[in-house]
Amino acid sequence: QVQLVESGGGLVQTGGSLRLSCAASRNISSFNTMGWYRQAPGKQRERVAVFIIGGSTVYEDSVKGRFTITRDNAKNTVDLQMNTLKPEDTANYYCTAVYRGSRYWGQGTQVTVSS
């Protein structure tokens, strides 16, 4: 079992920044993947940024150059620094990890970008 706890969401104006953090209950070095998805009202959940096996990162096209995912293996955390936020970034952001063939999700944290 893996527990994931997100923090750092909130309300910000267009062009602002937020930093999300996800704390895992296990050593994140043992995860196949770990990162962030988001889901806006009426839309499907989409991948935002993830670490994959080998340490590479994958970003959704619309966030490239604005969002940065980082990890701290000692603290078992993965952060998402979000800069130059846009109203279309408004969504519930979920931390996710794959461990031993099972995918785990956090409870989500709301990010709202006002225009």
N, C-alpha and C positions, 0 to 999 in steps of 0.2 A: 504494500500500500504506500501511496505517496500523497502527502497533503501539500497543497500549494496555497499560499496566502498572498494576495495582492494588496498593494497600498499605493497611494499617491495620486489618485484621480481627483477631479474637481472641475471647476468652472474657470475658463480663461478666455480672454479676448483673442480675436484673430491676430495672428502674428506672435502670440505669446508662446511660452514654453511650459512643459510639465515633465516630471520624471516619475515613471512608474517603477515599482519594485516588486519582485516576486521572491518569496522565501520558501524554500523546499524543506521537507522533513527528512530528506535523504541526501546523500552525497551526490551532487549534480553531475559529477564526473562519470557516474554510472548510467546516466540517461542517454538514450539514443538521440533524442532531440529535446530541445526545450526552448520556449520562446513565447511569443504573443500573437493572439488572434483578436479580432474585434467583430462586433455585430451591431449594426445600426438598426433602428426600427424598420421592420418590413423587408429587411435584406438578409441574405445568407451570411453566416459567419465566414470571415476571410482571414487568411494568414497575413500578418503584418511584418513580423521579423522573427526569425528563429535561428538557433544554432543547430547544425546537423553534425553527424558523426565526422570526426576529424577536426572539428572546431570551426568549420566554414560557416558563414552567415548567408541567409537568404532574406531579401527584402521584397515586399510588394512594391510594384513600380511607382505607385503614387507617393510613397514615403521615402524613396531613395533620395539621399542628400539632405533630408530633414530629420529623420529618425536614426538613432544609433542604439543598437543592442550591445550590452556588455554583460560580462559574467564575473562573479567572484567565487572561485571554487572553495576558498577557505570559509566563506560565510554561507555558501550554498544559496546564493542569490543571483538572479538575472534581472537587470534593469533595462528600461527602455526610456532613453532620453528623446523627447519629442520637441522639436523646435519649429518655428514658423508654422504654427498650427493654423488650420483652416476649418471653416464650419463643416466641411465634409469629413473631417476627422472625428466628428462627434459620434460616439458609440460606447458600448460597454466593452471594455478591454479585458480579455481573459488570458491568464497565464496557463500554459499547457506543457506537459512533458510526456514522453514515451519511455516507459521503463519495463523491461522484460516483456515486451509485446503488448502492453496495455497502455492506453492513453488516459491521462489524468488531467483534470481541469480545476482551476481555482474558481472562486465564487464570482469573480468579475469585479471590476471597478469602473465607475462611470466617468467618462471624459466628455465635457460639453464645451464647445468652442462657439462663442457668441460673435455675431457679425457686427 
